[in-house]
Amino acid sequence: MSLILITAPAVEPISLDEAKAHLRVTGTDDDALIGGFIAAARQNLDGRDGWLGRALMPQTWELRLDAFPAEITVPLPPLREIVSVKYIDLDGAEQTLDPALYQVVAGEPARIVPAHGQVWPSTRRQPDAVRVQFDAGYDDAAAVPAPIKAATLLHVGTLYRDRETVNIGNIVNDLPTFSLLLSPFRVWSFA
């Protein structure tokens, strides 16, 4: 199984103005720097490699499987839409599965199962024989849960304040606030 990013998020879950208000920055000299910190904070939480295991802003992914399992677990909630389910048939030709032949079961994570009375088609025995393209993420920044946005602002604040990786002569502790805000939204994988 592999997960490939097709289209990255076009916007961030927090705006430059929100971050500057949080940081109490009024000028524009650090706008590019703060914008980079916003992107870095989101990337730390978002997508396949993010701590949350979910998609924050609208983005498109492709899940690749070697064969159809009993049910397909769609990673990176919240699921917005299944774009397509494609597979390589026994003759080696790519086919697109008719959406009437499967059902999307809502949840976090969502699942795809054969529709009532249907079975998955046979596939050629090869890597990535099944490809599910899907859109994931909250509808817009306003739909991102407030605790995730608050934790993102805390992360941006830390990056802005502590621009070096070495801290000599000070006692440094992680604030538990970050994980307390985010833990309810973390998707755990049991693969």
C-alpha contacts under 8 A as a table, 3 or more apart, distances in Angstrom:
res1	aa1	res2	aa2	distance
1	M	63	L	7.17
1	M	64	R	5.43
1	M	65	L	4.70
1	M	66	D	6.81
1	M	128	D	7.44
2	S	63	L	5.94
2	S	64	R	5.15
2	S	65	L	6.88
3	L	48	R	7.20
3	L	61	W	6.83
3	L	62	E	5.69
3	L	63	L	4.65
3	L	64	R	6.21
4	I	61	W	5.64
4	I	62	E	5.10
4	I	63	L	6.55
4	I	64	R	7.91
5	L	8	A	6.66
5	L	59	Q	7.97
5	L	60	T	6.35
5	L	61	W	4.59
5	L	62	E	6.45
6	I	59	Q	7.72
6	I	60	T	5.27
6	I	61	W	5.12
6	I	62	E	6.68
7	T	59	Q	5.45
7	T	60	T	4.84
7	T	61	W	6.91
8	A	58	P	7.89
8	A	59	Q	5.20
8	A	60	T	6.78
9	P	12	E	7.21
9	P	57	M	5.67
9	P	58	P	5.58
9	P	59	Q	4.96
10	A	57	M	7.89
10	A	58	P	7.61
10	A	59	Q	7.88
11	V	57	M	7.02
12	E	15	S	6.59
12	E	38	I	7.30
12	E	39	A	6.82
12	E	42	R	7.22
12	E	57	M	6.85
12	E	141	A	7.11
13	P	42	R	7.44
13	P	56	L	6.92
13	P	57	M	6.50
13	P	140	D	7.50
13	P	141	A	4.60
13	P	142	A	7.88
13	P	144	V	6.79
13	P	149	K	6.83
14	I	18	E	6.21
14	I	19	A	6.91
14	I	38	I	7.29
14	I	141	A	6.56
14	I	149	K	6.64
14	I	152	T	7.79
14	I	153	L	7.78
15	S	18	E	5.14
15	S	19	A	6.32
16	L	19	A	5.11
16	L	20	K	6.05
16	L	31	D	7.33
16	L	34	I	7.14
16	L	35	G	6.23
16	L	38	I	7.78
17	D	20	K	5.09
17	D	21	A	6.08
18	E	21	A	5.19
18	E	22	H	6.24
19	A	22	H	5.03
19	A	23	L	6.11
19	A	34	I	7.41
19	A	38	I	7.68
19	A	153	L	6.29
19	A	156	V	7.31
20	K	23	L	4.96
20	K	24	R	5.73
20	K	25	V	4.96
20	K	26	T	6.88
20	K	34	I	7.71
21	A	24	R	4.92
21	A	25	V	6.37
21	A	26	T	7.75
22	H	25	V	7.87
22	H	153	L	6.89
22	H	157	G	7.52
23	L	157	G	6.18
27	G	30	D	7.36
28	T	31	D	5.23
29	D	32	A	7.80
30	D	33	L	5.16
30	D	34	I	6.01
31	D	34	I	5.16
31	D	35	G	5.99
32	A	35	G	4.99
32	A	36	G	6.21
33	L	36	G	5.15
33	L	37	F	6.35
34	I	37	F	4.94
34	I	38	I	6.20
34	I	156	V	7.46
34	I	160	Y	7.13
35	G	38	I	5.08
35	G	39	A	6.40
36	G	39	A	5.16
36	G	40	A	6.13
37	F	40	A	4.94
37	F	41	A	5.98
37	F	156	V	5.53
37	F	159	L	6.50
37	F	160	Y	7.29
38	I	41	A	5.18
38	I	42	R	6.22
38	I	152	T	7.55
38	I	153	L	7.94
38	I	156	V	5.90
39	A	42	R	5.15
39	A	43	Q	6.07
40	A	43	Q	5.07
40	A	44	N	6.16
41	A	44	N	5.15
41	A	45	L	6.71
41	A	152	T	5.91
41	A	155	H	5.94
41	A	156	V	6.17
42	R	45	L	5.29
42	R	46	D	5.68
42	R	56	L	7.92
42	R	152	T	6.77
43	Q	46	D	5.05
43	Q	47	G	7.28
43	Q	50	G	6.23
44	N	49	D	7.57
44	N	50	G	4.99
44	N	51	W	6.25
45	L	49	D	7.80
45	L	50	G	4.10
45	L	51	W	4.63
45	L	52	L	5.23
45	L	53	G	7.38
45	L	54	R	7.86
46	D	49	D	7.02
46	D	50	G	4.40
46	D	51	W	6.88
46	D	52	L	6.33
46	D	53	G	6.60
46	D	54	R	5.87
46	D	55	A	5.32
46	D	56	L	5.87
47	G	50	G	5.17
47	G	52	L	7.79
47	G	53	G	5.97
47	G	54	R	5.50
47	G	55	A	5.00
47	G	56	L	7.56
47	G	76	L	6.41
48	R	53	G	6.07
48	R	54	R	7.38
48	R	76	L	7.07
49	D	53	G	7.04
50	G	53	G	5.58
50	G	54	R	7.44
51	W	186	R	7.24
52	L	182	L	7.43
52	L	185	F	6.57
52	L	186	R	4.32
52	L	187	V	5.92
53	G	75	P	7.75
53	G	76	L	5.70
53	G	77	P	7.83
53	G	186	R	6.19
53	G	187	V	5.15
53	G	188	W	7.23
54	R	75	P	7.34
54	R	76	L	3.88
54	R	77	P	4.96
54	R	78	P	6.93
54	R	137	G	7.42
54	R	186	R	7.36
54	R	187	V	6.61
55	A	58	P	7.28
55	A	59	Q	7.34
55	A	76	L	5.20
55	A	77	P	5.95
55	A	78	P	6.69
55	A	136	A	5.85
55	A	137	G	4.43
55	A	138	Y	7.30
56	L	136	A	7.98
56	L	137	G	4.78
56	L	138	Y	5.70
56	L	144	V	6.72
57	M	136	A	7.54
57	M	137	G	4.55
57	M	138	Y	5.28
57	M	139	D	6.88
57	M	140	D	6.34
57	M	141	A	7.01
57	M	144	V	7.90
58	P	135	D	6.76
58	P	136	A	5.65
58	P	137	G	4.45
58	P	138	Y	6.10
58	P	139	D	6.37
58	P	140	D	7.30
59	Q	135	D	5.63
59	Q	136	A	5.57
59	Q	137	G	6.34
60	T	133	Q	7.11
60	T	134	F	5.67
60	T	135	D	4.42
60	T	136	A	6.30
61	W	133	Q	5.69
61	W	134	F	5.51
61	W	135	D	6.40
61	W	136	A	7.59
62	E	131	R	6.40
62	E	132	V	5.46
62	E	133	Q	4.25
62	E	134	F	6.34
63	L	74	V	7.72
63	L	131	R	5.61
63	L	132	V	5.03
63	L	133	Q	6.31
64	R	128	D	5.05
64	R	129	A	7.35
64	R	130	V	5.73
64	R	131	R	4.57
64	R	132	V	6.50
65	L	68	F	7.04
65	L	127	P	7.11
65	L	128	D	4.85
65	L	129	A	6.19
65	L	130	V	5.02
65	L	131	R	6.37
66	D	125	R	7.25
66	D	126	Q	6.17
66	D	127	P	4.71
66	D	128	D	4.55
66	D	129	A	4.93
66	D	130	V	6.05
67	A	123	T	6.41
67	A	125	R	7.39
67	A	128	D	7.44
67	A	129	A	5.84
67	A	130	V	5.80
68	F	71	E	7.53
68	F	72	I	7.39
68	F	120	W	6.58
68	F	121	P	7.99
68	F	123	T	7.77
68	F	130	V	6.61
69	P	72	I	6.15
70	A	113	V	7.17
71	E	111	R	6.53
71	E	112	I	5.72
71	E	113	V	4.89
71	E	114	P	7.65
72	I	111	R	5.43
72	I	112	I	4.96
72	I	113	V	6.56
73	T	109	P	6.58
73	T	110	A	6.14
73	T	111	R	4.53
73	T	112	I	6.54
74	V	77	P	7.63
74	V	79	L	7.63
74	V	109	P	5.95
74	V	110	A	5.36
74	V	111	R	5.58
74	V	112	I	7.33
75	P	109	P	5.88
75	P	110	A	7.42
76	L	79	L	7.18
76	L	109	P	7.04
76	L	136	A	6.60
76	L	137	G	7.68
76	L	187	V	7.91
77	P	108	E	5.67
77	P	109	P	5.54
77	P	110	A	7.23
77	P	136	A	6.20
77	P	137	G	6.54
78	P	108	E	6.56
78	P	109	P	7.24
78	P	110	A	7.90
78	P	136	A	5.63
78	P	137	G	5.30
78	P	138	Y	6.46
79	L	82	I	7.80
79	L	109	P	7.71
79	L	110	A	6.66
79	L	134	F	7.47
79	L	135	D	6.33
79	L	136	A	4.48
79	L	137	G	6.47
80	R	134	F	7.50
80	R	135	D	5.24
80	R	136	A	4.91
80	R	137	G	6.60
80	R	138	Y	7.72
80	R	139	D	8.00
81	E	134	F	5.70
81	E	135	D	5.15
81	E	136	A	7.00
82	I	85	V	7.65
82	I	132	V	7.44
82	I	133	Q	6.29
82	I	134	F	4.38
82	I	135	D	6.40
83	V	132	V	7.59
83	V	133	Q	5.29
83	V	134	F	4.95
83	V	135	D	6.85
84	S	96	T	6.99
84	S	97	L	7.43
84	S	99	P	7.99
84	S	131	R	7.99
84	S	132	V	5.81
84	S	133	Q	5.26
84	S	134	F	6.98
85	V	96	T	5.89
85	V	97	L	5.49
85	V	130	V	7.31
85	V	131	R	5.87
85	V	132	V	4.52
85	V	133	Q	6.50
86	K	94	E	6.78
86	K	95	Q	5.52
86	K	96	T	4.34
86	K	97	L	5.82
86	K	130	V	5.81
86	K	131	R	5.15
86	K	132	V	6.35
87	Y	94	E	5.62
87	Y	95	Q	5.37
87	Y	96	T	6.53
87	Y	97	L	7.50
87	Y	123	T	6.67
87	Y	129	A	5.35
87	Y	130	V	4.32
87	Y	131	R	6.13
88	I	91	D	7.76
88	I	92	G	5.47
88	I	93	A	5.39
88	I	94	E	4.49
88	I	95	Q	6.12
88	I	123	T	5.56
88	I	124	R	5.88
88	I	129	A	5.15
88	I	130	V	6.68
89	D	92	G	5.31
89	D	93	A	5.49
89	D	94	E	6.34
89	D	95	Q	6.70
89	D	121	P	7.74
89	D	122	S	6.41
89	D	123	T	4.62
89	D	124	R	5.46
90	L	93	A	7.50
90	L	122	S	6.63
90	L	123	T	5.31
90	L	124	R	4.48
91	D	124	R	7.18
92	G	124	R	6.41
97	L	101	L	7.06
98	D	101	L	5.59
98	D	102	Y	7.63
99	P	102	Y	5.60
99	P	103	Q	7.50
100	A	103	Q	7.49
100	A	115	A	7.11
101	L	114	P	6.08
101	L	115	A	5.21
101	L	118	Q	6.39
102	Y	112	I	6.63
102	Y	113	V	5.63
102	Y	114	P	4.22
102	Y	115	A	4.30
102	Y	118	Q	7.67
103	Q	112	I	5.64
103	Q	113	V	5.36
103	Q	114	P	5.95
103	Q	115	A	5.15
104	V	110	A	6.98
104	V	111	R	5.77
104	V	112	I	4.57
104	V	113	V	6.55
105	V	110	A	5.63
105	V	111	R	5.02
105	V	112	I	6.05
105	V	113	V	7.43
106	A	109	P	7.60
106	A	110	A	4.84
106	A	111	R	6.76
107	G	110	A	4.49
107	G	111	R	7.41
108	E	187	V	7.89
109	P	187	V	7.99
114	P	117	G	7.74
114	P	118	Q	5.44
114	P	119	V	5.61
114	P	120	W	6.30
115	A	118	Q	5.33
115	A	119	V	7.69
123	T	129	A	6.49
123	T	130	V	7.78
124	R	129	A	6.58
125	R	129	A	7.16
126	Q	129	A	5.74
128	D	131	R	6.62
138	Y	141	A	7.32
138	Y	143	A	5.82
138	Y	144	V	5.97
139	D	143	A	6.14
140	D	143	A	5.46
140	D	144	V	6.97
141	A	144	V	5.38
142	A	145	P	7.95
144	V	148	I	6.86
144	V	149	K	6.81
145	P	148	I	5.53
145	P	149	K	6.55
146	A	149	K	5.05
146	A	150	A	6.02
147	P	150	A	4.98
147	P	151	A	6.09
147	P	181	L	5.11
147	P	182	L	6.54
148	I	151	A	5.15
148	I	152	T	6.12
148	I	181	L	6.63
148	I	182	L	5.96
148	I	185	F	7.92
149	K	152	T	5.00
149	K	153	L	6.25
150	A	153	L	5.11
150	A	154	L	6.29
150	A	181	L	7.63
151	A	154	L	4.95
151	A	155	H	6.18
151	A	177	T	7.72
151	A	178	F	5.35
151	A	181	L	6.27
151	A	182	L	6.94
152	T	155	H	5.03
152	T	156	V	6.20
153	L	156	V	5.00
153	L	157	G	6.06
154	L	157	G	4.99
154	L	158	T	6.22
154	L	178	F	7.20
155	H	158	T	5.11
155	H	159	L	6.25
155	H	178	F	7.91
156	V	159	L	5.12
156	V	160	Y	6.06
157	G	160	Y	5.10
157	G	161	R	6.04
158	T	161	R	5.19
158	T	162	D	5.76
159	L	162	D	5.36
159	L	163	R	5.91
160	Y	163	R	6.13
162	D	165	T	7.56
164	E	167	N	7.54
167	N	170	N	6.47
167	N	172	V	7.89
175	L	178	F	6.40
176	P	179	S	5.67
176	P	180	L	6.07
177	T	180	L	4.97
177	T	181	L	5.99
178	F	181	L	5.41
178	F	182	L	6.37
179	S	182	L	5.04
179	S	183	S	5.56
180	L	183	S	5.63
180	L	184	P	7.82
181	L	184	P	7.22
182	L	185	F	5.52
182	L	186	R	6.49
183	S	186	R	5.27
